[in-house]
Amino acid sequence: MARIVGMIATSHTPTIGFAFDGSKQEDAVWKPIFQAYEPIRAWLDEKKPDVLFMTYNDHVTSFFFDHYSPFVLGIGEEYAVADEGGGPRNLPPIKGHPALARHIGEHLMANEFDMSFFQGKPLDHGCFSPLSVLLDASKGWPLPIIPLQMGVLQFPVPSAKRCWALGQALRDAIESYPEDLKVAIVTTGGLSHQVHGERSGFNNPAWDERFMELLEKDPIALTRMTHADHARLGGMESSEIIMWLVGRAMLSASVKSLHRSYYLPSMTAIATMVLENQAEPMSDREAEKARARAGEQLAGIEDLPGTYPFDLKRSVENYRLNKFLHDLVIPAHRQAFLADPESLFEQWGLPENERAMIRARDWIGLNRHGAIFFVLEKLAAVVGTPNPAIYANFNGMGLDDFLKTRNTQVTYGVGGAETHDKVEAAR
């Protein structure tokens, strides 16, 4: 089974990426940053993890306040570098680990953490700033990651105690994964800093050192603190430190501290730690129980004919198809589809089997393949097919015969002014 080898804790300030991109390794001001990461790189070389599980917060780059969630797990196959305003950094995309991410997501939901999931979104400096000094990406990233984006910028945000509970659930999730993987935790953010208001520029090195000491030896004490406590001691934006508690809760009660550094060049304290896990492996019996609980809500669903749950596996495997159909809500995409669908298929790189199903309006084929119904009805609205015609196709019936099975014989769709008349005339 999978096992957690330890935790790397690191700040994710953009100054790290700035120094790296500017080749400032020997500059007196920036050199201490790079020196702090040398022992961590050596530890990674020694432990040779198979995947990094990474907690971070997005800085209003890929996640905006039109939909802001506390816990958002990345389940995608690849993550690009985000453009934060001046163009993306010159770094390659990094691979994800969808199978382990899916297992973790199922476990967390079964344990009553109301997760959100993302794919197809680029990652900002919250991830790539520390990654660029932890790993050599000159020939492509050597490890995949699973990113956990935590919404810590718009209050209310999860309490320190809730983050600790999340970490404990994550430990069970990872340790019950039925594959021999070594997982290293990378938890990012902090430490003391405030970047807004008249208190901008506040730092507290004494508290930062105390925080790291408590994180290693008495993390429960940190779970008793409020966000007001964090702001008073470390500045308002130091609320990011709750992400360090998520990582710490994934380890044994007693850990082996291998490395600690602290440097304050400008606005944000740049701190690093390596805590090596001392946990006993999860037993086979406990792992089996954990996996069974994660799957119990859909147990037996495979025996229900004509039913295709849209789970995380189907979502990841069919992301491009569902995104293509979803984007028909965008007028330019919709117009391009109606004008020249073949060129749009080519632009998106859709495989021929998916193109053929869209051309043929093979609704049941698309559904079985992995298109969720709610993007099919968007395609139907664009081409003027009423929703009941999709249901008829699902059942292998003509529209008139299907309507006879309904209490009223009406047709309808989700389209607006562009398609209303088409749907009305479709029968």
C-alpha positions as CSV (number, residue, x, y, z in Angstrom):
1,M,0.0,0.0,0.0
2,A,1.0,3.7,-0.3
3,R,3.0,5.2,2.6
4,I,3.8,8.7,3.6
5,V,7.6,9.2,3.9
6,G,7.5,12.7,5.4
7,M,6.6,16.3,5.0
8,I,8.3,19.3,3.5
9,A,7.0,22.6,4.8
10,T,7.8,25.7,2.7
11,S,6.8,29.2,2.1
12,H,5.5,29.9,-1.4
13,T,6.3,33.6,-1.7
14,P,6.8,34.7,-5.4
15,T,10.2,36.0,-4.4
16,I,11.4,32.4,-4.6
17,G,10.4,32.1,-8.2
18,F,11.7,35.6,-9.0
19,A,15.1,34.6,-7.6
20,F,15.1,31.3,-9.5
21,D,14.1,32.8,-12.8
22,G,16.7,35.6,-12.4
23,S,19.5,33.0,-11.8
24,K,20.3,34.7,-8.5
25,Q,21.7,31.6,-6.8
26,E,25.0,33.4,-6.0
27,D,23.6,36.8,-5.3
28,A,24.2,37.7,-1.6
29,V,20.6,38.7,-1.0
30,W,19.1,35.7,-2.6
31,K,21.6,32.9,-1.9
32,P,20.2,32.0,1.5
33,I,17.0,31.0,-0.2
34,F,18.7,28.4,-2.4
35,Q,20.9,27.2,0.4
36,A,17.8,26.4,2.5
37,Y,16.5,24.1,-0.2
38,E,19.6,22.1,-0.8
39,P,19.0,19.7,2.2
40,I,15.4,19.2,1.0
41,R,16.5,18.3,-2.5
42,A,19.0,15.8,-0.9
43,W,16.2,14.3,1.2
44,L,14.0,13.9,-1.9
45,D,16.9,12.3,-3.7
46,E,17.3,9.8,-0.8
47,K,13.7,9.0,-0.3
48,K,12.7,8.9,-4.0
49,P,9.0,9.5,-3.6
50,D,6.7,8.6,-6.4
51,V,4.3,11.5,-6.0
52,L,4.0,14.8,-4.1
53,F,0.8,15.7,-2.3
54,M,0.8,19.5,-2.2
55,T,-1.3,21.9,-0.1
56,Y,-1.4,25.4,-1.4
57,N,-3.7,28.4,-1.9
58,D,-4.3,30.1,-5.1
59,H,-3.9,33.9,-5.1
60,V,-7.1,34.9,-7.0
61,T,-5.5,33.6,-10.2
62,S,-7.4,30.4,-11.2
63,F,-10.0,30.6,-8.5
64,F,-12.1,33.7,-8.2
65,F,-14.9,34.8,-5.9
66,D,-17.6,33.8,-8.3
67,H,-17.2,30.3,-6.8
68,Y,-14.8,30.1,-3.8
69,S,-14.5,26.8,-2.0
70,P,-12.5,25.8,1.1
71,F,-11.1,22.5,0.0
72,V,-10.5,21.9,-3.7
73,L,-8.7,18.7,-4.8
74,G,-6.9,18.6,-8.1
75,I,-7.8,15.3,-9.9
76,G,-6.5,16.2,-13.4
77,E,-3.9,14.6,-15.6
78,E,-1.7,17.7,-16.0
79,Y,-1.3,21.3,-14.6
80,A,0.1,24.2,-16.5
81,V,1.8,27.3,-15.1
82,A,-0.7,30.1,-14.5
83,D,-0.4,33.6,-16.0
84,E,-0.6,35.9,-13.0
85,G,-0.6,39.1,-15.1
86,G,2.7,39.2,-16.9
87,G,2.7,36.0,-18.7
88,P,3.4,32.5,-17.3
89,R,6.8,31.5,-16.0
90,N,9.0,29.5,-18.3
91,L,8.3,26.2,-16.7
92,P,6.7,23.1,-18.3
93,P,3.3,21.7,-17.1
94,I,3.5,19.1,-14.4
95,K,1.7,15.8,-14.4
96,G,-1.0,14.8,-11.9
97,H,-1.8,11.4,-10.4
98,P,-5.5,11.0,-11.2
99,A,-5.8,7.5,-9.7
100,L,-4.5,8.4,-6.3
101,A,-6.3,11.7,-6.4
102,R,-9.6,9.9,-7.2
103,H,-9.0,7.5,-4.3
104,I,-8.3,10.4,-1.9
105,G,-11.4,12.3,-3.1
106,E,-13.7,9.3,-2.6
107,H,-12.3,8.7,0.8
108,L,-12.7,12.3,2.0
109,M,-16.3,12.5,0.7
110,A,-17.1,9.2,2.5
111,N,-15.7,10.8,5.7
112,E,-18.0,13.8,5.3
113,F,-15.5,16.4,4.0
114,D,-17.5,18.3,1.4
115,M,-14.8,18.5,-1.3
116,S,-14.7,20.4,-4.6
117,F,-12.6,19.0,-7.4
118,F,-10.8,20.7,-10.2
119,Q,-9.0,19.9,-13.5
120,G,-7.9,22.0,-16.4
121,K,-6.9,24.9,-14.2
122,P,-3.3,26.2,-14.2
123,L,-1.5,26.6,-10.9
124,D,0.0,29.8,-9.7
125,H,3.0,30.6,-7.5
126,G,1.4,28.9,-4.6
127,C,2.6,25.7,-6.2
128,F,5.2,26.5,-8.8
129,S,7.3,29.0,-6.7
130,P,8.5,26.2,-4.3
131,L,8.4,23.5,-6.9
132,S,10.9,25.3,-9.1
133,V,13.6,25.1,-6.3
134,L,12.6,21.6,-5.0
135,L,12.8,19.8,-8.3
136,D,14.8,20.0,-11.5
137,A,12.4,20.7,-14.3
138,S,15.0,21.3,-17.0
139,K,14.0,18.0,-18.7
140,G,10.4,17.9,-17.5
141,W,9.2,17.5,-13.9
142,P,10.5,14.2,-12.4
143,L,7.4,13.7,-10.2
144,P,3.7,14.1,-10.5
145,I,1.7,16.1,-7.9
146,I,-1.7,16.1,-6.4
147,P,-2.6,19.7,-5.5
148,L,-5.0,20.5,-2.7
149,Q,-6.1,24.2,-3.1
150,M,-7.3,25.7,0.1
151,G,-9.5,28.8,0.1
152,V,-7.9,30.9,2.8
153,L,-8.4,34.4,1.4
154,Q,-12.1,35.0,1.7
155,F,-13.5,34.6,5.2
156,P,-15.0,32.5,6.7
157,V,-12.2,29.9,6.1
158,P,-11.8,26.5,7.7
159,S,-10.5,26.6,11.3
160,A,-7.1,25.2,12.4
161,K,-9.0,22.4,14.1
162,R,-10.9,21.5,10.9
163,C,-7.6,21.5,8.9
164,W,-6.1,19.1,11.4
165,A,-9.1,16.8,11.0
166,L,-8.7,17.0,7.2
167,G,-5.0,16.0,7.5
168,Q,-5.9,12.9,9.6
169,A,-8.5,11.9,7.0
170,L,-5.9,12.4,4.3
171,R,-3.5,10.1,6.1
172,D,-6.0,7.3,6.1
173,A,-6.9,7.9,2.5
174,I,-3.3,7.8,1.3
175,E,-2.3,4.8,3.4
176,S,-5.2,2.8,2.2
177,Y,-4.4,3.2,-1.5
178,P,-3.7,-0.3,-2.8
179,E,-0.5,0.4,-4.6
180,D,3.1,0.5,-3.4
181,L,3.7,4.2,-3.7
182,K,5.9,6.5,-1.6
183,V,4.2,9.9,-1.0
184,A,5.9,13.0,0.2
185,I,3.8,15.8,1.6
186,V,4.6,19.4,0.5
187,T,2.7,21.9,2.5
188,T,3.1,25.6,1.6
189,G,2.3,29.1,2.7
190,G,3.3,31.6,5.4
191,L,4.9,32.3,7.6
192,S,4.4,35.8,9.1
193,H,3.4,38.5,6.6
194,Q,0.7,41.0,5.9
195,V,0.4,42.5,2.4
196,H,-2.6,44.8,2.7
197,G,-3.6,47.8,4.7
198,E,-1.6,50.1,7.0
199,R,-0.1,47.1,8.7
200,S,1.4,45.9,5.4
201,G,5.0,44.8,6.0
202,F,4.3,43.3,9.4
203,N,6.6,40.3,10.4
204,N,7.2,38.5,13.6
205,P,10.3,36.2,13.5
206,A,10.0,35.2,17.1
207,W,6.5,33.9,16.5
208,D,7.6,32.1,13.3
209,E,10.3,30.2,15.2
210,R,7.8,29.3,17.9
211,F,5.2,28.2,15.4
212,M,7.7,25.8,13.8
213,E,8.7,24.4,17.2
214,L,5.0,23.8,18.0
215,L,4.3,22.3,14.6
216,E,7.0,19.7,15.3
217,K,6.4,19.0,19.0
218,D,2.9,20.1,20.0
219,P,0.7,20.7,16.9
220,I,-2.5,20.2,18.9
221,A,-1.8,23.5,20.6
222,L,-1.9,25.2,17.2
223,T,-5.3,23.8,16.5
224,R,-6.7,25.8,19.4
225,M,-5.8,29.1,17.8
226,T,-8.3,31.3,16.0
227,H,-7.7,33.2,12.8
228,A,-7.6,36.4,14.9
229,D,-4.8,34.8,16.9
230,H,-2.9,34.1,13.6
231,A,-3.4,37.7,12.4
232,R,-2.3,39.2,15.7
233,L,0.9,37.1,15.9
234,G,1.8,36.7,12.2
235,G,-0.2,39.2,10.1
236,M,-3.5,38.7,8.3
237,E,-2.1,36.7,5.4
238,S,-0.4,34.3,7.7
239,S,-3.7,32.5,7.8
240,E,-2.0,30.3,5.2
241,I,-0.2,28.5,8.1
242,I,-3.3,26.3,8.6
243,M,-2.2,24.5,5.5
244,W,0.9,23.4,7.4
245,L,-1.4,21.8,10.0
246,V,-3.0,19.7,7.2
247,G,0.4,18.3,6.4
248,R,1.5,17.7,10.0
249,A,-1.7,15.8,10.8
250,M,-0.8,13.3,8.0
251,L,2.2,12.2,10.0
252,S,2.9,10.3,13.2
253,A,2.5,12.0,16.5
254,S,6.3,11.9,17.0
255,V,8.3,12.9,14.0
256,K,12.0,13.2,13.1
257,S,13.0,16.7,12.4
258,L,15.7,16.7,9.7
259,H,15.9,20.3,8.6
260,R,14.7,23.8,9.5
261,S,15.6,27.2,8.0
262,Y,14.3,30.8,8.3
263,Y,15.1,33.8,6.2
264,L,13.3,37.2,6.0
265,P,14.5,39.1,2.9
266,S,11.5,41.3,2.3
267,M,7.8,41.1,3.0
268,T,7.3,37.4,3.7
269,A,9.3,35.1,6.0
270,I,10.7,32.3,3.9
271,A,10.8,29.1,6.1
272,T,11.4,25.5,5.3
273,M,11.2,22.3,7.3
274,V,11.5,18.6,6.7
275,L,9.7,16.3,9.1
276,E,10.2,12.6,8.5
277,N,7.3,10.3,9.2
278,Q,7.7,7.6,12.0
279,A,4.3,6.0,11.5
280,E,3.6,2.3,11.6
281,P,2.1,1.1,8.3
282,M,-1.7,0.7,8.1
283,S,-2.8,-2.9,8.5
284,D,-4.3,-4.7,5.5
285,R,-7.5,-5.1,7.5
286,E,-7.8,-1.3,8.2
287,A,-6.9,-0.5,4.6
288,E,-9.7,-2.7,3.3
289,K,-12.2,-1.2,5.7
290,A,-11.2,2.3,4.6
291,R,-11.6,1.4,0.9
292,A,-14.9,-0.3,1.5
293,R,-16.2,2.8,3.3
294,A,-15.1,5.0,0.4
295,G,-17.1,3.0,-2.0
296,E,-20.2,2.1,0.0
297,Q,-22.4,4.9,-1.3
298,L,-22.3,3.4,-4.8
299,A,-21.9,-0.2,-3.9
300,G,-24.2,-2.3,-6.2
301,I,-24.9,0.6,-8.7
302,E,-23.2,-1.5,-11.4
303,D,-26.2,-3.9,-11.2
304,L,-28.6,-1.1,-12.2
305,P,-29.1,-1.3,-15.9
306,G,-28.8,1.8,-18.1
307,T,-27.2,3.8,-15.4
308,Y,-23.8,5.5,-15.7
309,P,-22.7,7.4,-12.5
310,F,-20.6,10.4,-13.4
311,D,-17.8,9.7,-11.0
312,L,-14.3,11.2,-10.8
313,K,-12.9,8.5,-13.2
314,R,-15.4,9.3,-15.9
315,S,-14.9,13.0,-15.3
316,V,-11.1,12.9,-15.7
317,E,-11.1,10.5,-18.7
318,N,-13.7,12.6,-20.5
319,Y,-12.7,16.1,-19.5
320,R,-12.0,17.3,-23.0
321,L,-15.2,16.0,-24.4
322,N,-17.3,17.5,-21.6
323,K,-15.4,20.8,-21.8
324,F,-16.0,20.9,-25.6
325,L,-19.7,20.5,-25.2
326,H,-19.9,22.7,-22.1
327,D,-18.3,25.6,-23.9
328,L,-21.3,25.7,-26.3
329,V,-22.6,28.2,-23.7
330,I,-19.9,30.6,-25.0
331,P,-21.3,32.5,-28.1
332,A,-18.0,32.4,-30.1
333,H,-17.5,28.7,-29.5
334,R,-21.2,28.0,-30.4
335,Q,-20.9,30.0,-33.6
336,A,-17.7,28.3,-34.6
337,F,-19.4,24.9,-34.1
338,L,-22.4,25.8,-36.2
339,A,-20.2,27.3,-38.9
340,D,-17.5,24.6,-39.2
341,P,-17.6,21.8,-36.7
342,E,-14.8,19.8,-38.4
343,S,-12.3,22.6,-37.9
344,L,-13.4,23.0,-34.3
345,F,-13.0,19.2,-33.7
346,E,-9.5,19.5,-35.1
347,Q,-8.6,22.5,-33.0
348,W,-9.7,20.7,-29.9
349,G,-8.0,17.4,-30.9
350,L,-11.2,15.3,-30.4
351,P,-10.6,11.7,-31.4
352,E,-12.6,10.3,-34.3
353,N,-15.0,8.2,-32.3
354,E,-16.1,11.3,-30.3
355,R,-16.4,13.4,-33.5
356,A,-18.6,10.7,-35.1
357,M,-20.9,10.5,-32.1
358,I,-21.4,14.3,-32.2
359,R,-22.0,14.4,-35.9
360,A,-24.6,11.6,-35.6
361,R,-26.2,13.1,-32.6
362,D,-25.6,9.7,-31.0
363,W,-26.9,10.8,-27.6
364,I,-26.8,7.4,-25.9
365,G,-23.4,6.7,-27.4
366,L,-22.1,9.9,-26.0
367,N,-23.7,9.3,-22.6
368,R,-22.2,5.8,-22.4
369,H,-18.9,7.1,-23.5
370,G,-18.7,9.6,-20.6
371,A,-20.5,12.8,-21.6
372,I,-22.7,13.9,-18.7
373,F,-26.3,14.6,-19.7
374,F,-26.1,18.3,-18.8
375,V,-23.6,19.0,-21.6
376,L,-25.7,16.9,-24.0
377,E,-28.7,19.2,-23.5
378,K,-26.4,22.1,-24.3
379,L,-25.5,20.5,-27.6
380,A,-29.2,19.7,-28.1
381,A,-30.1,23.4,-27.5
382,V,-27.6,24.5,-30.1
383,V,-28.7,22.1,-32.8
384,G,-32.4,22.5,-32.1
385,T,-33.1,19.0,-30.6
386,P,-35.7,19.0,-27.7
387,N,-34.7,17.3,-24.5
388,P,-37.4,14.6,-24.9
389,A,-35.8,13.5,-28.2
390,I,-32.6,12.8,-26.2
391,Y,-34.6,10.7,-23.7
392,A,-36.2,8.9,-26.6
393,N,-32.8,8.1,-28.1
394,F,-31.6,6.8,-24.7
395,N,-34.5,4.4,-24.7
396,G,-34.2,3.3,-28.3
397,M,-37.5,4.9,-29.2
398,G,-38.8,7.5,-31.6
399,L,-39.8,10.9,-30.2
400,D,-43.6,10.3,-30.7
401,D,-43.5,6.9,-29.1
402,F,-41.5,8.2,-26.1
403,L,-43.9,11.1,-25.6
404,K,-46.8,8.6,-25.3
405,T,-45.1,7.3,-22.1
406,R,-45.3,10.7,-20.5
407,N,-48.3,12.3,-18.8
408,T,-48.2,15.2,-21.3
409,Q,-46.9,15.2,-24.9
410,V,-44.7,18.3,-24.9
411,T,-41.2,19.2,-26.1
412,Y,-38.8,21.6,-24.6
413,G,-35.1,22.5,-24.2
414,V,-32.7,24.6,-22.3
415,G,-31.8,27.0,-25.2
416,G,-32.8,30.6,-25.3
417,A,-33.8,32.9,-28.1
418,E,-31.4,31.4,-30.6
419,T,-32.9,28.0,-30.5
420,H,-36.5,28.2,-29.1
421,D,-38.2,28.2,-32.5
422,K,-36.0,25.2,-33.7
423,V,-37.0,23.1,-30.7
424,E,-40.7,24.1,-31.1
425,A,-40.5,22.9,-34.7
426,A,-38.5,19.8,-34.1
427,R,-41.5,17.5,-33.6
